[in-house]
Amino acid sequence: TKGTPLVLLTGYATTGNFWNSAFVQCLAARHQVYLVDYAGINSSESVNLHTLSIQSMALDVNEFSHKLKLKHPALVGWSMGGGVALEASFIAPHEYRQLYLIAPIVPVTKQQKLTFPSAEHGEFKSESDVLNYVFNNNLYNYESTNLPPLRAKFLVTKVSELFPSLEFMPAQWSAISQWINSPDALNKFRNGQTQAVFFIPQDDKIINQKVAESMVQQYPKAKIETIEKSGHAVSWQFPLEMCKDID
């Protein structure tokens, strides 16, 4: 596809296949779209999970951009992917023309708590149980009757390809916790040099968006767009509207 390059960075406990297909197809009509999986996910590549960090994922993103010789791409990061996008721009401040950060993790002060406790769940007895739990946590006003049409919007049909293997989840969560509570990340955030649009959903069950927005106001080149009646997965809640907001 012709157009400017966009690199999509997914969130915690998901793979690049988790993006909404209508969102991706809309973007691909105007851009070169690249879906990135983090090291070791959906591949035979081995990765040391003990050293996994937001920084290591960001370095991989920068290497990906260099290998493909992308010319000033924009990064689209959702949730954890927003933190990866920010860190990639901290490491290479002149590499990216724009950041689009969808309900992103952001660094916070010691007095703040960014994330809500994870919702409890019983035993998952079917793929539908897993997807209902995920969508209930990520979408505003979700009901299980919504699952069939939503399930058809994934980029792949195999549910196993939507999520990384189980050992990645605690490693990713540890990486998130370390980064959002890092004084160094907070200092870099307050001195960010890359233009960034922050999409802040008003009905997020995963990230405390009041805390997030208070921190985003400290980012020097931030544009804030608040999204009413949206849960954490804004590009699932409003795929075409989100696409139009990404240049």
Solvent accessible surface area in square Angstrom, and as a share of the most:
residue,aa,sasa,rsa
1,T,107,0.62
2,K,184,0.78
3,G,38,0.36
4,T,62,0.36
5,P,10,0.07
6,L,0,0.00
7,V,1,0.00
8,L,0,0.00
9,L,0,0.00
10,T,1,0.01
11,G,0,0.00
12,Y,74,0.28
13,A,14,0.11
14,T,7,0.04
15,T,1,0.00
16,G,3,0.03
17,N,30,0.16
18,F,3,0.01
19,W,5,0.02
20,N,3,0.02
21,S,14,0.09
22,A,21,0.16
23,F,0,0.00
24,V,16,0.09
25,Q,119,0.53
26,C,32,0.19
27,L,0,0.00
28,A,31,0.24
29,A,82,0.64
30,R,103,0.38
31,H,8,0.03
32,Q,59,0.26
33,V,35,0.20
34,Y,52,0.20
35,L,68,0.34
36,V,14,0.08
37,D,49,0.26
38,Y,7,0.03
39,A,20,0.16
40,G,12,0.11
41,I,8,0.04
42,N,81,0.42
43,S,66,0.42
44,S,120,0.77
45,E,104,0.47
46,S,105,0.68
47,V,50,0.29
48,N,84,0.43
49,L,44,0.22
50,H,181,0.81
51,T,92,0.54
52,L,20,0.10
53,S,26,0.17
54,I,0,0.00
55,Q,67,0.30
56,S,37,0.24
57,M,2,0.01
58,A,0,0.00
59,L,96,0.48
60,D,57,0.29
61,V,1,0.01
62,N,8,0.04
63,E,88,0.39
64,F,53,0.22
65,S,1,0.01
66,H,105,0.47
67,K,147,0.62
68,L,79,0.39
69,K,178,0.75
70,L,20,0.10
71,K,165,0.70
72,H,99,0.44
73,P,0,0.00
74,A,0,0.00
75,L,0,0.00
76,V,0,0.00
77,G,0,0.00
78,W,14,0.05
79,S,10,0.06
80,M,1,0.00
81,G,0,0.00
82,G,0,0.00
83,G,0,0.00
84,V,0,0.00
85,A,0,0.00
86,L,0,0.00
87,E,2,0.01
88,A,0,0.00
89,S,3,0.02
90,F,31,0.13
91,I,72,0.36
92,A,20,0.16
93,P,39,0.25
94,H,147,0.66
95,E,33,0.15
96,Y,10,0.04
97,R,81,0.29
98,Q,32,0.14
99,L,0,0.00
100,Y,8,0.03
101,L,0,0.00
102,I,0,0.00
103,A,0,0.00
104,P,0,0.00
105,I,4,0.02
106,V,0,0.00
107,P,0,0.00
108,V,5,0.03
109,T,36,0.21
110,K,186,0.79
111,Q,159,0.71
112,Q,51,0.23
113,K,140,0.59
114,L,2,0.01
115,T,16,0.09
116,F,85,0.36
117,P,115,0.72
118,S,96,0.62
119,A,47,0.36
120,E,171,0.77
121,H,101,0.45
122,G,57,0.55
123,E,138,0.62
124,F,78,0.32
125,K,163,0.69
126,S,55,0.35
127,E,86,0.38
128,S,42,0.27
129,D,54,0.28
130,V,38,0.22
131,L,0,0.00
132,N,38,0.19
133,Y,54,0.21
134,V,24,0.14
135,F,2,0.01
136,N,67,0.34
137,N,20,0.10
138,N,13,0.07
139,L,10,0.05
140,Y,77,0.29
141,N,117,0.60
142,Y,27,0.10
143,E,105,0.47
144,S,67,0.43
145,T,107,0.62
146,N,60,0.31
147,L,12,0.06
148,P,92,0.58
149,P,84,0.53
150,L,30,0.15
151,R,80,0.29
152,A,83,0.64
153,K,88,0.37
154,F,15,0.06
155,L,57,0.28
156,V,39,0.23
157,T,131,0.76
158,K,128,0.54
159,V,13,0.07
160,S,86,0.56
161,E,59,0.26
162,L,1,0.01
163,F,35,0.15
164,P,11,0.07
165,S,56,0.36
166,L,143,0.71
167,E,97,0.44
168,F,12,0.05
169,M,45,0.20
170,P,88,0.56
171,A,14,0.11
172,Q,1,0.00
173,W,100,0.35
174,S,50,0.33
175,A,2,0.02
176,I,4,0.02
177,S,39,0.25
178,Q,121,0.54
179,W,3,0.01
180,I,12,0.06
181,N,86,0.44
182,S,21,0.14
183,P,98,0.62
184,D,79,0.41
185,A,2,0.02
186,L,17,0.08
187,N,87,0.45
188,K,72,0.31
189,F,0,0.00
190,R,98,0.36
191,N,92,0.47
192,G,5,0.05
193,Q,104,0.46
194,T,5,0.03
195,Q,94,0.42
196,A,1,0.01
197,V,13,0.08
198,F,0,0.00
199,F,0,0.00
200,I,0,0.00
201,P,0,0.00
202,Q,80,0.36
203,D,55,0.29
204,D,15,0.08
205,K,102,0.43
206,I,52,0.27
207,I,1,0.01
208,N,38,0.19
209,Q,16,0.07
210,K,175,0.74
211,V,25,0.14
212,A,1,0.00
213,E,46,0.20
214,S,44,0.28
215,M,1,0.00
216,V,0,0.00
217,Q,126,0.56
218,Q,71,0.32
219,Y,7,0.03
220,P,77,0.48
221,K,83,0.35
222,A,37,0.29
223,K,119,0.50
224,I,56,0.29
225,E,44,0.20
226,T,67,0.39
227,I,27,0.14
228,E,116,0.52
229,K,128,0.54
230,S,0,0.00
231,G,1,0.01
232,H,3,0.01
233,A,2,0.02
234,V,0,0.00
235,S,3,0.02
236,W,11,0.04
237,Q,44,0.20
238,F,62,0.26
239,P,26,0.17
240,L,92,0.46
241,E,100,0.45
242,M,3,0.01
243,C,0,0.00
244,K,152,0.64
245,D,59,0.31
246,I,0,0.00
247,D,101,0.52
